[in-house]
């Protein structure tokens, strides 16, 4: 397994763990205030961002040590950029679709603001996981 | 007009061996991509851009159609 796949796996793992952690802290979301829900969600988003940045740093270091190339060149080429583009398209599609769905549910079907907020953030997490799975499929 | 599907294959692997058994790393350094990309091209899992295809052909001193060709056309 190459370093790219390890990095993608770590990204998916970190996001999935954060989803579980966030969900455990939001077990009684219907009775929670919007302030406390926002705090938990912000912490979750922060954890994912920090985890993804740390993973990319470690993967870059590991990759450089493994290949012996410390110039930083050759880490990414046109194939990586193309796969990254596909993944971004997928994640944008998922997030956009979820956003519109949540707004429709809130506007016409009386979905609570608490549930809507959680659904939007979870669609973001799902988009990250889905784009990771797509990248793993492309790099297989 | 119906959309036509094409399958592009290549003879990169054969050409490497005919060129003093050039390694994948050597080819990747010559054309400026990672070794994994060369592996993916050889396994027909990735079709390179026109620019990269020309660079690969130039690396073997061949015409592009001698390196990349259409296998199936429907």
Backbone of each chain as ProteinMPNN parsed JSONL, in Angstrom:
{"seq_chain_A": "XXXXXXXXXXXXXXXXXXXXXXXXXXXXXXXXXXXXXXXXXXXXXXXXXXXXXXXXXXXXXXXXXXXXXXXXXXXXXXXXXXXXXXXXXXXXXXXXXXXXXXXXXXXXXXXXXXXXXXXXXXXXXXXXXXXXXXXXXXXX", "coords_chain_A": {"N_chain_A": [[0.854, -1.2, 0.0], [0.647, 2.167, -0.939], [1.899, 5.459, 0.078], [0.011, 7.419, -0.479], [-2.48, 6.122, -0.43], [-2.491, 5.341, 2.23], [-2.625, 7.823, 3.446], [-5.14, 8.723, 2.528], [-6.79, 6.792, 3.657], [-6.334, 7.305, 6.369], [-7.442, 9.837, 6.529], [-10.148, 9.304, 5.972], [-10.667, 7.646, 8.152], [-10.198, 9.396, 10.341], [-12.212, 11.294, 9.915], [-14.498, 9.688, 10.091], [-14.325, 8.811, 12.748], [-14.592, 11.258, 14.047], [-17.196, 11.867, 13.285], [-18.576, 9.935, 14.741], [-17.846, 10.657, 17.353], [-18.94, 13.239, 17.483], [-21.637, 12.635, 17.146], [-22.147, 11.174, 19.464], [-21.961, 13.192, 21.319], [-24.16, 14.618, 20.702], [-26.46, 13.382, 21.428], [-28.882, 14.068, 22.682], [-30.093, 16.016, 20.979], [-32.507, 17.283, 20.347], [-33.428, 18.512, 22.596], [-31.41, 20.166, 23.228], [-29.745, 23.389, 23.318], [-29.364, 25.758, 20.628], [-26.922, 26.953, 20.764], [-25.277, 25.198, 22.256], [-25.291, 23.001, 20.548], [-24.049, 24.082, 18.31], [-21.509, 24.518, 19.379], [-20.535, 21.883, 19.774], [-20.589, 20.939, 17.112], [-18.805, 22.729, 15.879], [-16.454, 22.075, 17.198], [-16.171, 19.479, 16.242], [-15.833, 19.94, 13.441], [-13.453, 21.372, 13.566], [-11.72, 19.42, 14.613], [-11.668, 17.597, 12.455], [-10.504, 19.193, 10.425], [-7.947, 19.773, 11.539], [-7.008, 17.146, 11.818], [-6.918, 16.299, 9.103], [-5.002, 18.084, 8.059], [-2.757, 17.408, 9.631], [-2.431, 14.721, 8.871], [-1.805, 15.032, 6.132], [0.645, 16.37, 6.369], [2.235, 14.452, 7.727], [2.139, 12.379, 5.843], [3.467, 13.57, 3.682], [6.047, 13.915, 4.803], [6.715, 11.229, 5.383], [6.6, 10.166, 2.821], [8.67, 11.605, 1.563], [10.886, 10.748, 3.06], [10.844, 8.04, 2.479], [11.25, 7.974, -0.329], [13.578, 9.381, -0.551], [13.763, 11.806, -1.699], [14.042, 15.067, -1.042], [13.28, 17.462, -2.041], [10.687, 18.156, -2.436], [9.496, 18.152, -4.819], [7.689, 16.323, -7.324], [5.785, 15.093, -5.795], [3.183, 15.363, -6.466], [1.314, 14.912, -9.398], [-0.143, 15.211, -12.758], [-2.089, 13.209, -12.733], [-2.79, 12.937, -10.038], [-3.861, 15.464, -9.618], [-6.059, 15.375, -11.316], [-7.597, 13.294, -10.191], [-8.06, 14.441, -7.745], [-9.673, 16.516, -8.532], [-11.96, 15.124, -9.452], [-12.761, 14.048, -7.003], [-13.329, 16.381, -5.578], [-15.452, 17.37, -7.092], [-17.364, 15.393, -6.579], [-17.685, 15.61, -3.764], [-18.574, 18.26, -3.562], [-20.973, 18.042, -4.93], [-22.433, 16.242, -3.294], [-22.547, 17.696, -0.892], [-23.846, 20.054, -1.733], [-26.303, 19.062, -2.667], [-27.316, 17.954, -0.312], [-27.515, 20.239, 1.245], [-29.501, 21.754, -0.106], [-31.619, 19.937, 0.126], [-31.962, 19.864, 2.917], [-32.703, 22.53, 3.381], [-35.133, 22.587, 1.987], [-36.554, 20.706, 3.475], [-36.622, 22.053, 5.911], [-38.015, 24.353, 5.231], [-40.493, 23.536, 4.092], [-41.337, 21.212, 5.393], [-41.208, 21.465, 8.11], [-38.797, 20.832, 9.537], [-36.693, 20.85, 12.346], [-34.542, 23.575, 13.396], [-32.279, 22.781, 14.793], [-31.963, 20.069, 14.017], [-31.614, 20.467, 11.285], [-29.235, 21.943, 11.164], [-27.415, 20.076, 12.179], [-27.712, 18.096, 10.23], [-26.692, 19.409, 7.955], [-23.968, 19.789, 8.657], [-23.23, 17.112, 8.993], [-23.603, 16.228, 6.407], [-21.466, 17.433, 5.219], [-19.334, 16.063, 6.475], [-19.908, 13.526, 5.462], [-19.482, 14.011, 2.759], [-16.705, 14.384, 2.737], [-15.839, 11.797, 3.465], [-16.947, 10.302, 1.338], [-15.576, 11.4, -0.868], [-13.025, 10.567, -0.232], [-13.329, 7.788, -0.412], [-13.863, 7.571, -3.143], [-11.393, 8.463, -4.151], [-9.76, 6.43, -3.2], [-10.765, 4.332, -4.706], [-10.053, 5.179, -7.281], [-7.273, 5.214, -7.073], [-6.689, 2.562, -6.717]], "CA_chain_A": [[0.0, 0.0, 0.0], [1.516, 3.336, -0.999], [1.648, 6.507, 1.078], [-1.223, 8.158, -0.803], [-3.615, 5.341, 0.073], [-2.443, 5.414, 3.698], [-3.121, 9.164, 3.779], [-6.593, 8.776, 2.284], [-7.406, 5.943, 4.692], [-6.253, 8.039, 7.641], [-8.408, 10.943, 6.423], [-11.486, 8.708, 6.129], [-10.753, 7.173, 9.532], [-10.318, 10.551, 11.248], [-13.54, 11.894, 9.718], [-15.506, 8.765, 10.632], [-14.24, 8.859, 14.217], [-15.159, 12.543, 14.463], [-18.651, 11.755, 13.135], [-19.068, 9.145, 15.885], [-17.657, 11.476, 18.567], [-19.928, 14.323, 17.44], [-22.965, 12.061, 17.35], [-22.265, 10.82, 20.894], [-22.169, 14.436, 22.076], [-25.408, 15.251, 20.268], [-27.506, 12.374, 21.591], [-30.175, 14.693, 23.011], [-30.058, 17.293, 20.243], [-33.814, 17.96, 20.258], [-33.623, 19.328, 23.805], [-30.227, 21.033, 23.4], [-29.873, 24.74, 22.74], [-28.627, 25.921, 19.358], [-25.559, 27.342, 21.143], [-24.494, 24.008, 22.627], [-25.135, 22.175, 19.337], [-23.026, 24.745, 17.482], [-20.2, 24.276, 20.007], [-20.114, 20.505, 19.474], [-20.323, 20.838, 15.667], [-17.577, 23.48, 15.582], [-15.336, 21.246, 17.678], [-16.054, 18.364, 15.284], [-15.241, 20.461, 12.195], [-12.057, 21.708, 13.905], [-10.955, 18.166, 14.732], [-11.472, 17.051, 11.1], [-9.535, 20.039, 9.703], [-6.618, 19.539, 12.132], [-6.603, 15.77, 11.474], [-6.571, 16.229, 7.675], [-3.729, 18.809, 7.879], [-1.692, 16.589, 10.233], [-2.238, 13.536, 8.025], [-1.089, 15.421, 4.9], [2.04, 16.676, 6.746], [2.924, 13.184, 8.001], [2.27, 11.627, 4.583], [4.533, 14.23, 2.912], [7.323, 13.591, 5.443], [6.935, 9.801, 5.188], [6.862, 9.961, 1.392], [10.0, 12.153, 1.273], [11.875, 9.866, 3.692], [10.83, 6.763, 1.748], [11.813, 8.117, -1.678], [14.882, 10.034, -0.462], [13.683, 13.09, -2.4], [13.649, 16.086, -0.058], [13.039, 18.744, -2.712], [9.256, 18.446, -2.428], [8.979, 17.991, -6.18], [7.311, 14.969, -7.682], [4.799, 14.533, -4.884], [1.878, 15.424, -7.109], [1.382, 15.128, -10.838], [-1.444, 15.465, -13.384], [-3.055, 12.181, -12.328], [-3.262, 13.311, -8.705], [-4.712, 16.655, -9.743], [-7.322, 14.956, -11.943], [-8.363, 12.53, -9.196], [-8.472, 15.411, -6.729], [-10.785, 17.242, -9.144], [-13.126, 14.228, -9.399], [-13.184, 13.957, -5.6], [-13.927, 17.675, -5.216], [-16.759, 17.425, -7.749], [-18.281, 14.51, -5.852], [-17.994, 16.16, -2.442], [-19.399, 19.465, -3.752], [-22.306, 17.561, -5.315], [-23.098, 15.681, -2.11], [-22.817, 18.775, 0.065], [-24.844, 20.95, -2.324], [-27.59, 18.356, -2.683], [-27.771, 17.844, 1.075], [-27.86, 21.602, 1.68], [-30.802, 22.097, -0.694], [-32.607, 19.039, 0.73], [-32.216, 20.319, 4.291], [-33.463, 23.795, 3.313], [-36.505, 22.238, 1.587], [-37.185, 20.06, 4.644], [-36.857, 23.082, 6.937], [-38.996, 25.326, 4.746], [-41.825, 22.984, 3.784], [-41.74, 20.062, 6.214], [-40.999, 21.819, 9.518], [-37.625, 20.235, 10.186], [-36.204, 21.83, 13.318], [-33.25, 24.221, 13.072], [-31.243, 21.921, 15.386], [-31.748, 18.902, 13.139], [-31.112, 20.985, 10.01], [-27.822, 22.305, 11.343], [-26.657, 18.822, 12.306], [-27.743, 17.421, 8.915], [-25.774, 20.108, 7.035], [-22.587, 19.472, 9.041], [-23.004, 15.696, 8.699], [-23.449, 16.053, 4.957], [-20.068, 17.823, 4.971], [-18.497, 14.919, 6.87], [-20.168, 12.448, 4.49], [-18.824, 14.4, 1.505], [-15.264, 14.105, 2.911], [-15.665, 10.339, 3.437], [-17.25, 9.836, -0.027], [-14.487, 11.772, -1.778], [-11.913, 9.681, 0.126], [-13.608, 6.461, -0.979], [-13.672, 7.696, -4.595], [-9.95, 8.535, -4.415], [-9.214, 5.078, -2.986], [-11.165, 3.532, -5.868], [-9.257, 5.604, -8.434], [-5.854, 4.873, -6.849], [-6.592, 1.124, -6.372]], "C_chain_A": [[0.889, 1.249, 0.0], [1.068, 4.442, -0.03], [0.361, 7.285, 0.814], [-2.437, 7.446, -0.23], [-3.663, 5.383, 1.599], [-3.02, 6.754, 4.155], [-4.626, 9.269, 3.631], [-7.332, 7.971, 3.353], [-7.436, 6.654, 6.039], [-7.268, 9.177, 7.673], [-9.832, 10.436, 6.642], [-11.7, 8.276, 7.578], [-10.98, 8.313, 10.511], [-11.709, 11.176, 11.14], [-14.627, 11.004, 10.317], [-15.516, 8.8, 12.157], [-14.855, 10.156, 14.751], [-16.684, 12.525, 14.347], [-19.251, 11.018, 14.336], [-18.999, 9.984, 17.166], [-18.72, 12.586, 18.636], [-21.326, 13.789, 17.741], [-23.198, 11.706, 18.829], [-22.531, 12.059, 21.746], [-23.468, 15.139, 21.707], [-26.599, 14.324, 20.469], [-28.882, 12.996, 21.917], [-30.35, 16.02, 22.289], [-31.398, 18.038, 20.225], [-34.073, 18.852, 21.469], [-32.454, 20.298, 24.032], [-30.484, 22.413, 22.802], [-29.029, 24.814, 21.471], [-27.164, 26.261, 19.639], [-24.709, 26.112, 21.454], [-24.287, 23.081, 21.428], [-24.024, 22.759, 18.462], [-21.628, 24.502, 18.038], [-19.669, 22.896, 19.628], [-19.738, 20.378, 17.998], [-19.031, 21.556, 15.277], [-16.35, 22.7, 16.03], [-15.085, 20.096, 16.706], [-15.387, 18.805, 14.005], [-13.76, 20.763, 12.41], [-11.19, 20.471, 13.967], [-10.652, 17.607, 13.351], [-10.408, 17.857, 10.353], [-8.113, 19.772, 10.213], [-6.105, 18.151, 11.74], [-6.15, 15.679, 10.02], [-5.223, 16.924, 7.413], [-2.56, 17.978, 8.425], [-1.377, 15.363, 9.374], [-1.442, 13.912, 6.78], [0.367, 15.755, 5.191], [2.822, 15.378, 6.955], [3.149, 12.373, 6.728], [3.392, 12.225, 3.734], [5.907, 13.871, 3.467], [7.688, 12.129, 5.168], [7.327, 9.504, 3.743], [8.264, 10.434, 1.017], [11.1, 11.256, 1.837], [12.004, 8.566, 2.902], [11.533, 6.873, 0.393], [13.217, 8.738, -1.659], [14.924, 11.372, -1.174], [13.161, 14.15, -1.423], [13.334, 17.435, -0.693], [11.576, 19.134, -2.675], [8.643, 18.318, -3.804], [8.573, 16.534, -6.401], [6.325, 14.319, -6.738], [3.439, 14.451, -5.55], [2.056, 15.655, -8.599], [-0.027, 15.272, -11.408], [-2.509, 14.456, -12.982], [-3.641, 12.521, -10.956], [-4.229, 14.485, -8.78], [-6.073, 16.299, -10.343], [-8.201, 14.201, -10.936], [-8.884, 13.457, -8.101], [-9.685, 16.202, -7.226], [-12.062, 16.406, -9.108], [-13.681, 14.185, -7.971], [-13.868, 15.243, -5.155], [-15.318, 17.814, -5.835], [-17.78, 16.593, -6.987], [-18.675, 15.125, -4.516], [-18.851, 17.428, -2.55], [-20.835, 19.076, -4.09], [-23.085, 17.062, -4.116], [-23.503, 16.798, -1.155], [-23.915, 19.715, -0.456], [-26.228, 20.344, -2.3], [-28.176, 18.279, -1.27], [-28.242, 19.194, 1.595], [-29.257, 21.98, 1.181], [-31.901, 21.246, -0.063], [-32.978, 19.51, 2.138], [-33.042, 21.61, 4.285], [-34.919, 23.534, 2.917], [-37.249, 21.629, 2.776], [-37.516, 21.081, 5.724], [-37.99, 24.027, 6.517], [-40.392, 24.765, 4.599], [-42.28, 21.867, 4.72], [-41.4, 20.236, 7.69], [-39.876, 21.05, 10.226], [-37.049, 21.286, 11.136], [-34.837, 22.388, 12.897], [-32.1, 23.361, 13.598], [-30.908, 20.761, 14.451], [-31.161, 19.347, 11.797], [-29.632, 21.299, 10.065], [-26.948, 21.053, 11.404], [-26.575, 18.118, 10.952], [-26.767, 18.079, 7.944], [-24.317, 19.753, 7.367], [-22.268, 18.005, 8.733], [-22.879, 15.436, 7.204], [-22.036, 16.446, 4.532], [-19.115, 16.69, 5.305], [-18.642, 13.78, 5.848], [-19.472, 12.742, 3.165], [-17.33, 14.109, 1.574], [-15.006, 12.607, 2.792], [-15.88, 9.819, 2.009], [-16.123, 10.185, -0.995], [-13.245, 10.913, -1.492], [-12.095, 8.303, -0.479], [-13.407, 6.489, -2.498], [-12.177, 7.713, -4.942], [-9.303, 7.154, -4.24], [-9.541, 4.184, -4.169], [-10.293, 3.888, -7.083], [-7.785, 5.198, -8.302], [-5.622, 3.369, -6.656], [-5.526, 0.411, -7.207]], "O_chain_A": [[1.78, 1.376, 0.839], [0.006, 4.361, 0.588], [-0.299, 7.752, 1.742], [-3.311, 8.067, 0.375], [-4.74, 5.454, 2.19], [-3.791, 6.821, 5.112], [-5.309, 9.829, 4.488], [-8.357, 8.403, 3.882], [-8.435, 6.61, 6.757], [-7.877, 9.451, 8.707], [-10.616, 11.031, 7.381], [-12.761, 8.504, 8.159], [-11.832, 8.228, 11.395], [-12.311, 11.544, 12.149], [-15.555, 11.489, 10.964], [-16.577, 8.816, 12.781], [-15.545, 10.156, 15.77], [-17.385, 13.088, 15.189], [-20.284, 11.414, 14.874], [-19.945, 10.024, 17.953], [-19.312, 12.839, 19.685], [-22.095, 14.399, 18.483], [-24.286, 11.908, 19.369], [-23.229, 11.995, 22.758], [-23.835, 16.138, 22.326], [-27.617, 14.445, 19.787], [-29.915, 12.495, 21.472], [-30.708, 17.026, 22.9], [-31.432, 19.262, 20.104], [-34.831, 19.819, 21.391], [-32.509, 21.146, 24.923], [-31.317, 22.583, 21.911], [-28.102, 24.027, 21.275], [-26.276, 25.909, 18.862], [-23.577, 25.991, 20.986], [-23.238, 22.45, 21.302], [-23.175, 22.033, 17.944], [-20.677, 24.304, 17.282], [-18.517, 22.749, 19.219], [-18.71, 19.792, 17.661], [-18.259, 21.062, 14.455], [-15.334, 22.667, 15.336], [-13.94, 19.777, 16.386], [-14.476, 18.135, 13.518], [-12.921, 20.458, 11.562], [-10.073, 20.453, 13.45], [-9.526, 17.187, 13.084], [-9.518, 17.284, 9.724], [-7.191, 19.571, 9.423], [-4.939, 17.986, 11.379], [-5.127, 15.061, 9.724], [-4.402, 16.422, 6.644], [-1.517, 17.855, 7.782], [-0.215, 15.012, 9.174], [-0.508, 13.202, 6.405], [1.241, 15.467, 4.373], [3.925, 15.217, 6.433], [4.201, 11.759, 6.546], [4.178, 11.491, 3.135], [6.826, 13.56, 2.709], [8.813, 11.823, 4.774], [8.236, 8.72, 3.468], [8.969, 9.768, 0.259], [12.119, 11.027, 1.186], [13.103, 8.056, 2.683], [12.306, 5.995, 0.009], [13.957, 8.632, -2.638], [15.975, 12.007, -1.255], [11.994, 14.131, -1.03], [13.144, 18.43, 0.006], [11.242, 20.305, -2.857], [7.423, 18.368, -3.954], [9.072, 15.632, -5.728], [6.048, 13.125, -6.856], [2.636, 13.572, -5.235], [2.855, 16.494, -9.013], [-0.991, 15.434, -10.66], [-3.69, 14.793, -12.898], [-4.849, 12.403, -10.745], [-5.264, 14.509, -8.113], [-7.103, 16.841, -9.941], [-9.404, 14.447, -10.848], [-9.994, 13.286, -7.598], [-10.596, 16.516, -6.461], [-13.13, 16.919, -8.771], [-14.89, 14.271, -7.753], [-14.868, 15.204, -4.438], [-16.246, 18.309, -5.195], [-18.913, 17.023, -6.773], [-19.856, 15.162, -4.17], [-19.744, 17.648, -1.732], [-21.789, 19.689, -3.609], [-24.252, 17.409, -3.934], [-24.634, 16.847, -0.673], [-24.802, 20.119, 0.296], [-27.207, 21.009, -1.961], [-29.368, 18.507, -1.062], [-29.247, 19.281, 2.301], [-30.089, 22.465, 1.947], [-32.98, 21.749, 0.25], [-34.153, 19.55, 2.502], [-33.965, 21.766, 5.084], [-35.832, 24.173, 3.44], [-38.398, 21.971, 3.056], [-38.557, 20.992, 6.375], [-38.81, 24.441, 7.337], [-41.37, 25.43, 4.938], [-43.477, 21.603, 4.83], [-41.316, 19.257, 8.432], [-40.014, 20.67, 11.389], [-36.93, 22.459, 10.782], [-34.09, 21.757, 12.149], [-31.071, 23.223, 12.937], [-29.746, 20.504, 14.137], [-30.302, 18.663, 11.24], [-28.872, 20.975, 9.151], [-25.893, 20.977, 10.774], [-25.522, 17.609, 10.568], [-26.085, 17.386, 7.189], [-23.529, 19.454, 6.47], [-21.172, 17.689, 8.27], [-22.148, 14.542, 6.779], [-21.475, 15.866, 3.602], [-18.203, 16.383, 4.537], [-17.662, 13.163, 5.429], [-18.936, 11.839, 2.523], [-16.743, 13.643, 0.599], [-14.073, 12.186, 2.107], [-15.102, 8.998, 1.522], [-15.752, 9.372, -1.841], [-12.502, 10.573, -2.412], [-11.147, 7.712, -0.996], [-12.851, 5.553, -3.073], [-11.746, 7.066, -5.896], [-8.429, 6.757, -5.01], [-8.714, 3.376, -4.594], [-9.852, 3.004, -7.818], [-7.132, 4.879, -9.296], [-4.485, 2.943, -6.454], [-5.317, -0.792, -7.045]]}, "seq_chain_B": "XXXXXXXXXXXXXXXXXXXXXXXXXXXXXXXXXXXXXXXXXXXXXXXXXXXXXXXXXXXXXXXXXXXXXXXXXX", "coords_chain_B": {"N_chain_B": [[-25.999, 12.101, -33.19], [-24.518, 9.07, -32.2], [-22.766, 8.469, -29.142], [-19.402, 7.658, -29.238], [-17.32, 5.044, -28.03], [-14.004, 4.644, -26.964], [-11.089, 2.641, -26.475], [-8.07, 3.187, -25.124], [-4.846, 1.972, -25.49], [-1.392, 1.153, -24.748], [2.16, 0.922, -25.551], [4.108, 1.2, -23.654], [5.424, -0.291, -21.668], [6.694, -2.317, -23.18], [8.334, -0.73, -24.771], [9.976, 0.397, -22.854], [11.513, -1.78, -22.019], [12.784, -2.314, -24.373], [14.418, -0.163, -24.498], [17.108, -0.31, -23.277], [16.259, -1.63, -20.968], [14.899, 0.276, -19.38], [13.989, 1.691, -16.259], [10.879, 2.074, -14.425], [11.021, 4.235, -12.726], [13.069, 5.745, -13.89], [11.85, 6.481, -16.309], [9.689, 7.937, -15.295], [11.037, 10.065, -14.08], [12.111, 11.228, -16.354], [9.854, 12.19, -17.745], [8.553, 13.665, -15.876], [6.628, 12.833, -13.905], [5.046, 10.921, -11.225], [6.233, 7.671, -10.147], [4.128, 5.969, -9.707], [2.203, 6.886, -11.459], [3.254, 6.167, -13.919], [3.109, 3.413, -13.606], [0.304, 3.111, -13.489], [-0.357, 3.959, -16.08], [0.886, 2.002, -17.655], [-0.62, -0.202, -16.925], [-2.956, 0.358, -18.136], [-4.782, 1.749, -16.619], [-4.939, 4.383, -16.39], [-5.318, 7.063, -18.592], [-3.06, 9.134, -20.082], [-2.642, 12.775, -20.238], [-2.63, 14.751, -23.271], [-0.265, 16.181, -23.447], [1.458, 14.808, -21.647], [1.47, 12.337, -22.918], [2.788, 12.968, -25.294], [5.268, 13.678, -24.21], [6.112, 11.207, -23.212], [6.278, 9.737, -25.574], [8.307, 11.185, -26.819], [10.38, 10.633, -25.062], [10.998, 8.058, -25.743], [11.765, 8.457, -28.263], [9.875, 8.241, -30.325], [6.954, 8.319, -32.515], [3.804, 9.644, -31.446], [1.599, 7.959, -32.016], [2.777, 5.537, -32.189], [3.232, 4.795, -29.67], [0.874, 5.176, -28.162], [-2.312, 3.833, -28.808], [-5.497, 3.072, -30.355], [-7.472, 0.547, -29.067], [-10.035, -0.651, -28.945], [-12.996, 0.255, -30.631], [-16.101, 1.528, -30.615]], "CA_chain_B": [[-24.903, 11.138, -33.398], [-24.274, 8.264, -30.991], [-21.465, 8.684, -28.512], [-18.525, 6.514, -29.496], [-16.395, 4.71, -26.947], [-12.716, 4.118, -27.418], [-10.208, 2.136, -25.411], [-6.694, 3.503, -25.513], [-3.79, 1.168, -24.865], [-0.05, 1.672, -25.071], [3.262, -0.055, -25.541], [5.147, 1.816, -22.807], [6.198, -1.344, -21.004], [7.553, -2.951, -24.195], [9.343, 0.258, -25.175], [10.954, 0.544, -21.754], [12.45, -2.902, -22.056], [13.603, -2.179, -25.588], [15.333, 0.953, -24.28], [18.084, -0.688, -22.232], [15.508, -1.993, -19.764], [14.687, 1.494, -18.591], [13.092, 1.434, -15.135], [9.711, 2.969, -14.333], [11.49, 5.453, -12.07], [13.817, 6.533, -14.887], [10.868, 7.079, -17.227], [8.916, 8.96, -14.573], [11.914, 11.236, -13.921], [12.257, 11.854, -17.675], [8.629, 12.89, -18.183], [8.105, 14.538, -14.787], [5.474, 12.365, -13.127], [5.455, 9.954, -10.209], [6.352, 6.297, -10.652], [2.783, 5.365, -9.65], [1.481, 7.271, -12.678], [3.777, 5.302, -14.989], [2.517, 2.086, -13.344], [-1.11, 3.179, -13.891], [-0.41, 4.057, -17.553], [1.252, 0.683, -18.2], [-1.712, -1.154, -16.659], [-4.127, 0.95, -18.821], [-5.74, 2.249, -15.637], [-4.98, 5.84, -16.526], [-4.93, 7.576, -19.907], [-2.404, 10.427, -19.802], [-3.016, 13.947, -21.033], [-1.928, 14.808, -24.561], [1.088, 16.675, -23.169], [2.254, 13.72, -21.073], [1.614, 11.318, -23.951], [3.866, 13.44, -26.189], [6.546, 13.595, -23.474], [6.497, 9.791, -23.151], [6.704, 9.367, -26.927], [9.616, 11.817, -27.044], [11.37, 9.931, -24.234], [11.407, 6.856, -26.486], [12.087, 8.908, -29.611], [8.869, 7.63, -31.207], [5.762, 9.117, -32.782], [2.808, 9.364, -30.393], [0.73, 6.832, -32.388], [3.526, 4.29, -32.018], [3.205, 4.495, -28.233], [-0.53, 5.087, -27.742], [-3.168, 3.455, -29.94], [-6.871, 2.687, -30.003], [-7.634, -0.911, -29.065], [-11.431, -0.933, -29.315], [-13.721, 1.425, -31.096], [-17.494, 1.11, -30.844]], "C_chain_B": [[-24.609, 10.386, -32.101], [-22.864, 8.518, -30.469], [-20.591, 7.446, -28.712], [-17.549, 6.308, -28.341], [-15.101, 4.181, -27.534], [-11.904, 3.635, -26.223], [-8.772, 2.364, -25.873], [-5.712, 2.619, -24.742], [-2.436, 1.729, -25.274], [1.004, 0.581, -25.018], [4.433, 0.48, -24.71], [6.05, 0.749, -22.186], [7.201, -1.993, -21.976], [8.696, -1.997, -24.588], [10.402, 0.472, -24.098], [11.995, -0.558, -21.818], [13.343, -2.85, -23.289], [14.607, -1.03, -25.484], [16.265, 0.662, -23.103], [17.426, -1.007, -20.895], [15.379, -0.803, -18.809], [13.703, 1.193, -17.454], [11.921, 2.422, -15.163], [10.116, 4.302, -13.705], [12.233, 6.361, -13.047], [12.863, 7.23, -15.85], [10.084, 8.197, -16.536], [9.736, 10.227, -14.347], [12.052, 11.999, -15.244], [11.049, 12.701, -18.051], [8.013, 13.756, -17.075], [6.801, 14.14, -14.121], [5.964, 11.38, -12.071], [5.51, 8.553, -10.829], [4.985, 5.61, -10.681], [1.971, 5.692, -10.903], [1.947, 6.423, -13.858], [3.188, 3.894, -14.848], [1.067, 2.064, -13.834], [-1.261, 3.238, -15.409], [-0.122, 2.687, -18.169], [0.142, -0.341, -18.017], [-3.019, -0.705, -17.327], [-5.193, 1.438, -17.835], [-5.885, 3.755, -15.735], [-4.507, 6.229, -17.924], [-4.321, 8.955, -19.701], [-2.949, 11.564, -20.655], [-2.202, 13.934, -22.327], [-0.468, 15.226, -24.346], [1.989, 15.564, -22.63], [2.491, 12.615, -22.098], [2.738, 11.697, -24.925], [5.226, 13.32, -25.499], [7.043, 12.152, -23.438], [7.006, 9.336, -24.529], [8.094, 9.939, -27.235], [10.721, 11.111, -26.263], [11.875, 8.678, -24.934], [11.803, 7.177, -27.928], [11.151, 8.258, -30.653], [7.759, 8.648, -31.503], [4.704, 8.721, -31.755], [1.949, 8.143, -30.721], [1.452, 5.482, -32.311], [3.507, 3.854, -30.548], [1.771, 4.287, -27.758], [-1.396, 4.79, -28.958], [-4.54, 3.029, -29.437], [-7.014, 1.176, -30.149], [-9.043, -1.283, -29.539], [-12.129, 0.352, -29.681], [-15.151, 0.989, -31.369], [-18.442, 2.308, -30.861]], "O_chain_B": [[-24.468, 10.992, -31.038], [-21.92, 8.746, -31.225], [-20.997, 6.328, -28.392], [-17.029, 7.26, -27.761], [-15.099, 3.383, -28.471], [-12.022, 4.156, -25.114], [-8.327, 1.808, -26.876], [-5.751, 2.537, -23.515], [-2.358, 2.674, -26.059], [0.774, -0.519, -24.514], [5.597, 0.239, -25.029], [7.275, 0.875, -22.182], [8.373, -2.189, -21.652], [9.851, -2.402, -24.718], [11.575, 0.698, -24.398], [13.194, -0.312, -21.69], [14.496, -3.28, -23.26], [15.536, -0.936, -26.287], [16.199, 1.321, -22.065], [17.964, -0.697, -19.832], [15.702, -0.877, -17.623], [12.698, 0.515, -17.666], [11.97, 3.455, -15.83], [9.624, 5.36, -14.096], [12.056, 7.579, -13.04], [13.034, 8.406, -16.172], [9.848, 9.259, -17.113], [9.203, 11.335, -14.413], [12.104, 13.229, -15.268], [11.192, 13.79, -18.605], [7.059, 14.495, -17.32], [5.967, 14.99, -13.809], [7.148, 11.044, -12.024], [4.922, 8.291, -11.878], [4.709, 4.785, -11.552], [1.158, 4.886, -11.355], [1.142, 6.011, -14.693], [2.818, 3.264, -15.838], [0.647, 1.124, -14.509], [-2.182, 2.641, -15.966], [-0.81, 2.263, -19.098], [-0.026, -1.239, -18.842], [-4.067, -1.313, -17.111], [-6.37, 1.526, -18.184], [-6.844, 4.331, -15.221], [-3.451, 5.793, -18.384], [-4.993, 9.855, -19.198], [-3.627, 11.342, -21.658], [-1.22, 13.203, -22.455], [0.442, 14.692, -24.981], [3.121, 15.39, -23.081], [3.571, 12.026, -22.148], [3.536, 10.849, -25.326], [6.211, 12.916, -26.117], [8.235, 11.893, -23.61], [8.021, 8.647, -24.635], [8.94, 9.27, -27.829], [11.853, 11.0, -26.734], [13.024, 8.275, -24.754], [12.133, 6.285, -28.709], [11.59, 7.797, -31.706], [7.642, 9.68, -30.843], [4.709, 7.597, -31.253], [1.602, 7.373, -29.826], [0.823, 4.425, -32.362], [3.738, 2.686, -30.233], [1.484, 3.332, -27.036], [-1.239, 5.411, -30.009], [-4.722, 2.676, -28.272], [-6.721, 0.603, -31.198], [-9.212, -2.123, -30.423], [-11.872, 1.406, -29.1], [-15.392, 0.172, -32.257], [-19.648, 2.138, -31.042]]}, "name": "protein", "num_of_chains": 2, "seq": "XXXXXXXXXXXXXXXXXXXXXXXXXXXXXXXXXXXXXXXXXXXXXXXXXXXXXXXXXXXXXXXXXXXXXXXXXXXXXXXXXXXXXXXXXXXXXXXXXXXXXXXXXXXXXXXXXXXXXXXXXXXXXXXXXXXXXXXXXXXXXXXXXXXXXXXXXXXXXXXXXXXXXXXXXXXXXXXXXXXXXXXXXXXXXXXXXXXXXXXXXXXXXXXXXXXXXX"}
